[in-house]
Structures are given as structure tokens and as C-alpha cells.
Amino acid sequence: MQVTINGEEKEIPDGLTVTGLLGHLGIHPGRVAIERNLEILFRAKWENTLVQPGDRYEIVNFVGGG
């Protein structure tokens, strides 16, 4: 299925949850924020939210430093 991630169209397998999407992309879920279709998607919903064709995601990695 086609989705847009950080402005780039990607082909991903059907049936992924948002948690599964992160794993598919090789993104560690510990320090990211996710926006789905222009709305913040709270971490508690990642495991139960199925990725749908045409979804648009912005995935932001937090970087620590000093």
C-alpha cells in the first residue's frame, strides 16, 4: 500500500500498525513523535492504529545533546 512518510511516498506491506510501521522503517520507537493525517498520534494508540492506504505521517526523531 502507498503512504506518505515525511513528504516521501513509500510502498509498505498491508496490515501494519503504527508500531509495525516503525519497525518496518527501522526506526526505534523510544524517542519519536508521530503525526498522522495532520493530527498528533499519541503513543498509547500506536499499537492499535492500523496504517491505511493514503495515510500521511510525519515522524520526528528527538536528538539529545548539550
N, C-alpha and C positions, 0 to 999 in steps of 0.2 A: 504494500500500500504506500501511497505517497503522502508525506507530511513535510512541513517546513520547519527546520530547526536553525535558529539564529540566522534567519534570512536565506537559508540554502535548502532547496528541495532535496529530499532523501527518500530512497526506497527502503522500507523496513518490513519485517515479517508481520503478518496479521496476528492478532490475539495478544499483543504485548500490553502489559500495564505500564504505567509511567516508570515504576521501579525497573521493570524489564527493559524498557527503552534505554534507561541509563546504563544498564549492564550491556546491552547490545552496542551502545556507543562507546563503551569502555570508560564511562565517567563514574568516579567514586561518588556515592550519594551524600557523603558526610558534610561537604561544605559547598552545597549548591542551592540556589533558589530557582524556582521554575514558574514561568508564566505560560499559561495555556489559553490560547484564543483571547488574549488581552486581559486575562484575569489571573491573579496570583493563585497558584495551586498549593495549598498547604500540605506539608509533609505527611500529615496523618491520612491524606487521601491518595497518596501516590500508589499504594499497593492495590487499591480497589478501583482506580481510574483506568479504564481501557483507552488506549490510543485509537482514535478514529481517523478514517481517511480524510485528508484535508486539514487536520489539526495544524495549528501554528504554535510552536514552542520557542520561547526564549529561555535558555539555560545559562545561568551566570555562576561562575566559579568564584568563590571568595578566596582571596590570597592574603595571608598574614605577612607581616613584616614589621620592620622597626626603623 
